[in-house]
Amino acid sequence: MPGYYDYVLGAIPLALLGLTAILTAAGLSLSMAVPASAGVSLLLVGHALFVNGPVDAPADAPDASATNAPVNAD
């Protein structure tokens, strides 16, 4: 089942290629459409990293490594 970050990874090239094509078809020059589309992709990455950033585990969840004793190889 795809999650939030799967959708973000799919939206990045979609914004780069699709928005560039739409802006170029609307009459904007290619040298202006590409940076505008890259800015939208940058906003997507920034949202995924800083607004809805990845976390390891919730603070109230028990640590999985604390319940399992380390393996002694000696």
FIKOLZA-1660 file (N, C-alpha, C; in steps of 0.1 Angstrom, whole numbers, plus 5000, padded with zeros to 4 digits):
% residues 74
   i   px   py   pz ch aa at
   1 5009 4988 5000  A  M  N
   1 5000 5000 5000  A  M CA
   1 5009 5012 5000  A  M  C
   2 5007 5021 4990  A  P  N
   2 5016 5033 4989  A  P CA
   2 5013 5043 5001  A  P  C
   3 5024 5049 5005  A  G  N
   3 5022 5058 5016  A  G CA
   3 5025 5072 5011  A  G  C
   4 5026 5082 5020  A  Y  N
   4 5028 5096 5017  A  Y CA
   4 5041 5098 5009  A  Y  C
   5 5051 5092 5013  A  Y  N
   5 5064 5094 5006  A  Y CA
   5 5065 5088 4992  A  Y  C
   6 5057 5077 4990  A  D  N
   6 5056 5071 4977  A  D CA
   6 5049 5081 4967  A  D  C
   7 5039 5088 4972  A  Y  N
   7 5032 5098 4964  A  Y CA
   7 5041 5110 4961  A  Y  C
   8 5049 5114 4971  A  V  N
   8 5058 5125 4969  A  V CA
   8 5068 5122 4958  A  V  C
   9 5074 5109 4959  A  L  N
   9 5083 5105 4949  A  L CA
   9 5077 5104 4935  A  L  C
  10 5065 5101 4934  A  G  N
  10 5058 5101 4921  A  G CA
  10 5055 5115 4916  A  G  C
  11 5052 5124 4926  A  A  N
  11 5048 5138 4922  A  A CA
  11 5060 5146 4917  A  A  C
  12 5072 5143 4922  A  I  N
  12 5084 5151 4918  A  I CA
  12 5086 5151 4903  A  I  C
  13 5088 5139 4896  A  P  N
  13 5089 5140 4882  A  P CA
  13 5077 5144 4874  A  P  C
  14 5065 5141 4880  A  L  N
  14 5053 5146 4874  A  L CA
  14 5052 5161 4874  A  L  C
  15 5056 5168 4885  A  A  N
  15 5057 5182 4885  A  A CA
  15 5067 5188 4875  A  A  C
  16 5079 5181 4875  A  L  N
  16 5089 5186 4866  A  L CA
  16 5085 5185 4852  A  L  C
  17 5081 5173 4848  A  L  N
  17 5078 5171 4833  A  L CA
  17 5064 5177 4830  A  L  C
  18 5054 5174 4838  A  G  N
  18 5041 5178 4834  A  G CA
  18 5039 5193 4835  A  G  C
  19 5043 5199 4845  A  L  N
  19 5041 5213 4847  A  L CA
  19 5050 5221 4836  A  L  C
  20 5061 5216 4833  A  T  N
  20 5069 5222 4823  A  T CA
  20 5062 5221 4809  A  T  C
  21 5056 5210 4806  A  A  N
  21 5048 5209 4794  A  A CA
  21 5036 5218 4794  A  A  C
  22 5029 5219 4805  A  I  N
  22 5017 5227 4806  A  I CA
  22 5021 5242 4804  A  I  C
  23 5032 5246 4811  A  L  N
  23 5036 5260 4810  A  L CA
  23 5041 5264 4796  A  L  C
  24 5048 5254 4790  A  T  N
  24 5053 5257 4777  A  T CA
  24 5042 5257 4767  A  T  C
  25 5032 5249 4768  A  A  N
  25 5020 5249 4759  A  A CA
  25 5012 5262 4762  A  A  C
  26 5013 5267 4774  A  A  N
  26 5005 5279 4777  A  A CA
  26 5012 5292 4771  A  A  C
  27 5024 5290 4766  A  G  N
  27 5031 5302 4760  A  G CA
  27 5043 5307 4767  A  G  C
  28 5046 5301 4778  A  L  N
  28 5058 5305 4786  A  L CA
  28 5070 5298 4779  A  L  C
  29 5081 5306 4779  A  S  N
  29 5093 5300 4772  A  S CA
  29 5099 5289 4781  A  S  C
  30 5106 5280 4774  A  L  N
  30 5111 5268 4781  A  L CA
  30 5121 5272 4792  A  L  C
  31 5129 5283 4790  A  S  N
  31 5138 5287 4800  A  S CA
  31 5132 5293 4812  A  S  C
  32 5119 5296 4812  A  M  N
  32 5111 5301 4823  A  M CA
  32 5103 5290 4829  A  M  C
  33 5098 5280 4821  A  A  N
  33 5089 5270 4825  A  A CA
  33 5097 5259 4834  A  A  C
  34 5109 5257 4830  A  V  N
  34 5117 5246 4838  A  V CA
  34 5120 5251 4852  A  V  C
  35 5125 5263 4854  A  P  N
  35 5127 5268 4868  A  P CA
  35 5114 5269 4876  A  P  C
  36 5103 5272 4870  A  A  N
  36 5091 5273 4877  A  A CA
  36 5087 5259 4882  A  A  C
  37 5088 5249 4873  A  S  N
  37 5085 5235 4876  A  S CA
  37 5094 5230 4887  A  S  C
  38 5107 5233 4886  A  A  N
  38 5117 5229 4896  A  A CA
  38 5114 5235 4909  A  A  C
  39 5108 5247 4910  A  G  N
  39 5105 5253 4922  A  G CA
  39 5093 5246 4929  A  G  C
  40 5084 5241 4921  A  V  N
  40 5072 5233 4926  A  V CA
  40 5078 5220 4932  A  V  C
  41 5087 5213 4924  A  S  N
  41 5093 5201 4929  A  S CA
  41 5101 5203 4942  A  S  C
  42 5107 5214 4943  A  L  N
  42 5115 5218 4955  A  L CA
  42 5105 5220 4967  A  L  C
  43 5094 5226 4964  A  L  N
  43 5084 5227 4975  A  L CA
  43 5079 5214 4980  A  L  C
  44 5077 5204 4970  A  L  N
  44 5072 5191 4974  A  L CA
  44 5083 5184 4983  A  L  C
  45 5095 5185 4979  A  V  N
  45 5106 5179 4987  A  V CA
  45 5107 5185 5000  A  V  C
  46 5106 5198 5001  A  G  N
  46 5107 5206 5013  A  G CA
  46 5096 5202 5023  A  G  C
  47 5084 5200 5017  A  H  N
  47 5073 5196 5026  A  H CA
  47 5075 5182 5031  A  H  C
  48 5080 5173 5023  A  A  N
  48 5082 5159 5027  A  A CA
  48 5093 5158 5038  A  A  C
  49 5103 5167 5037  A  L  N
  49 5114 5167 5046  A  L CA
  49 5111 5174 5059  A  L  C
  50 5105 5186 5058  A  F  N
  50 5105 5195 5070  A  F CA
  50 5091 5196 5076  A  F  C
  51 5081 5196 5068  A  V  N
  51 5067 5198 5074  A  V CA
  51 5062 5184 5078  A  V  C
  52 5063 5175 5070  A  N  N
  52 5058 5161 5073  A  N CA
  52 5070 5152 5073  A  N  C
  53 5080 5155 5081  A  G  N
  53 5092 5147 5080  A  G CA
  53 5091 5133 5085  A  G  C
  54 5100 5125 5081  A  P  N
  54 5100 5111 5085  A  P CA
  54 5105 5110 5100  A  P  C
  55 5099 5101 5107  A  V  N
  55 5103 5098 5121  A  V CA
  55 5106 5083 5122  A  V  C
  56 5115 5080 5132  A  D  N
  56 5119 5066 5134  A  D CA
  56 5107 5058 5141  A  D  C
  57 5103 5063 5152  A  A  N
  57 5092 5057 5159  A  A CA
  57 5085 5067 5168  A  A  C
  58 5073 5065 5172  A  P  N
  58 5066 5074 5181  A  P CA
  58 5074 5074 5195  A  P  C
  59 5073 5085 5202  A  A  N
  59 5080 5086 5215  A  A CA
  59 5075 5076 5225  A  A  C
  60 5062 5073 5224  A  D  N
  60 5056 5064 5234  A  D CA
  60 5057 5049 5231  A  D  C
  61 5062 5046 5219  A  A  N
  61 5064 5032 5215  A  A CA
  61 5077 5026 5222  A  A  C
  62 5076 5014 5226  A  P  N
  62 5088 5008 5232  A  P CA
  62 5099 5006 5221  A  P  C
  63 5111 5008 5225  A  D  N
  63 5123 5006 5216  A  D CA
  63 5125 4991 5214  A  D  C
  64 5125 4987 5201  A  A  N
  64 5126 4973 5198  A  A CA
  64 5140 4968 5201  A  A  C
  65 5150 4976 5201  A  S  N
  65 5164 4971 5204  A  S CA
  65 5165 4969 5219  A  S  C
  66 5157 4976 5227  A  A  N
  66 5159 4974 5242  A  A CA
  66 5153 4961 5246  A  A  C
  67 5143 4956 5239  A  T  N
  67 5137 4943 5243  A  T CA
  67 5145 4931 5239  A  T  C
  68 5153 4932 5228  A  N  N
  68 5161 4922 5223  A  N CA
  68 5175 4923 5229  A  N  C
  69 5180 4913 5235  A  A  N
  69 5194 4913 5241  A  A CA
  69 5204 4912 5229  A  A  C
  70 5215 4919 5230  A  P  N
  70 5225 4918 5219  A  P CA
  70 5231 4904 5218  A  P  C
  71 5235 4900 5207  A  V  N
  71 5241 4887 5205  A  V CA
  71 5255 4888 5208  A  V  C
  72 5260 4879 5216  A  N  N
  72 5274 4878 5220  A  N CA
  72 5281 4868 5211  A  N  C
  73 5290 4873 5203  A  A  N
  73 5296 4864 5193  A  A CA
  73 5308 4857 5199  A  A  C
  74 5312 4859 5211  A  D  N
  74 5323 4852 5217  A  D CA
  74 5320 4838 5222  A  D  C
% end
